[in-house]
């Protein structure tokens, strides 16, 4: 059964938290959402990024991320995510992690989930590549 939740994709791995539809909530009518937020999970879950020590001290919005919602109106999972993640291999990871049916997915972008590419270019300039 499809799940809802939040996620990041880092080095080809999903870091996230999923919830069953029964444990989700309807903040917007007919849309089931996860009770979790990116910032809370990133900052308040001990060991969340323990597999990647280089992420210690990084901000949650620096890694490509997204959210899976479920629409009762069209009986589909709506996946909002950074545009860099709209690639088959990442979609497959998300489908597996959230137990989604590929035929019932709507893939979308949202400016809220867009990483700040300008800061990445600033880092490249500062490193004299």
N, C-alpha and C positions, 0 to 999 in steps of 0.2 A: 504494500500500500504506500502511495506517495507520502513524502514527508515534507515539512516546511523548515526553514531555518536560514542561517547565515553561513557564509564561507569566504575564504580567501584561497587563491591558488598560488602556491610558492614552490618553485623548482619541480613543477609537475605533480604536486601533491595537494590534496584538499586539506585545508585546516578549517574546521568548522564545527558547528553544533546544529544538530537536527532535532526536530520534535515531531511526534505523531500528529496527525490532523486533530485527534481528540484533545491533545494538549495545547493546541493552538488557540488563538482568539480572533474574534471578528471586530477589529477596530473600525473597519470600513465594511458596510453591509455586503455579504456574500463573498468576502475575501478573508481567507484564513491565513493568519500570519504567525510567526514564531514569537514567543515572549522574549526572545533574546535580542540584544543590540550589539553591534560590532564593538563599540567602545568598551562596553561592560565586559564582554568576554575577553577582549584583548588585554585590558588593563587589570581585570580582577580575577582571572582564573590562573591560579598558580600552576606553573609548568606548561601553560598552553602552547608556548613556542619552544619548549625544552629541546626538541629535536634539531632546532636551528638557533644556536647561540648567537649567530650574527644578527638575529632579529631583536635581541635584547636592546631596549632603548629606542627602538623604532616606533613610529606612530601607526596606528591601525589603518589609516587611510593611505599609507605609502605602498601597500601591497594590493594588487588587483583583487577586487572583492565583489560580492554580490549577495542577493537574497532570493530565496525561493518562497513564493506565496502559492496559495491554492484558491482558484476561483470556483465557487459553487455555481456561478452563472453559466460558465461554459465547460465546467468539469475538466479544467486544465490547470497544470502547474505553470505559473508565470515566473520566469527566471529573469530577474533584473541583474545586470552585471556590467563590469567594465568592458569597453569595446575590444580591448586586447584579448579577452577571453572567448570571443565568438569564433572559435576554431574547433573543428571536430574533436580533437583529442581532449580538449578541456570540457567540452559538452559531455563527452563520454564519462569523464571523471565525475561530473556533477550528477549525471543520470544515475550512476552506480551509487554514489554517496547518499543521495536522497531517495533512492529506490523509485525512480520516476519511470513512467511509461513514455518512451520516445515519441509515440503518436499523440500524447497528451501534453506536449510542452510548447510553450510560447516563449521564444528567446527575445529579450528586449534589452536596450541600453537605457541608461538613466544618468543624467549628469551627476547625480549624487554619488554614484559608484565609479566615477572616473578619477583615475589617479592624476596627480598634478604633474604632467609631463614636463612643464617648464622647469620645475625644480630638478628633474633628472638631467635636463640639458645644462642647467647651471652647475650641477656637480661635475659633468663632463668637462665644462669650460675650466673649472677650478682645478681639475686634476691634470691639466695640460696634455690631453691626449692628442 
